[in-house]
């Protein structure tokens, strides 16, 4: 899961980044409206946390602008101003929910998960990976109806590969989706996590093929030889 945090106050931004990273989210931080606009153009996010008062413009205006441009990412407003006018304006602008500062981290993650569930229930489904099933609604991997234990990052990595079944996913794309946008990918880390996920897939581990020097392809095709 990839989150864009748009927050100009450094302590608040750092707090959100470190807390969400610990929860297994990949987090990018934008400090201004302009930065947020750049990030939204180059990366795909699962959710945006958007501060209302920003240097260079208001979060409400930014949200309205994105919606006009067809950017439909779920948006959760973070607002310090507990007044009805702002909330109504935010929801009118096309945000999905809002949180009044200060808020607890538990409340924040609960809201994020609710937004993701809402998004997912409108289209997500299961993807078969050999004898495994990736259940994207509940974010888990099943083998014979038993959940396989995956960390948040392992899940994200596998989900991203599964959403691109049969297509090459570069290390950079994986890095940017599961870790961080705009930073140099750490190929070592990506390879280590690929190894973890292969192990978790057991007999299906070989379905993650390495494309030398480029990245990985997940083969989700049914087992053609199984019944012969
Ligand atoms: Ca602010």
Boltz pocket constraint, residues with backbone or C-beta under 6 A from the ligand:
constraints:
  - pocket:
      binder: B
      contacts: [[A, 7], [A, 8], [A, 9], [A, 51], [A, 52], [A, 53], [A, 54]]
      max_distance: 6.0
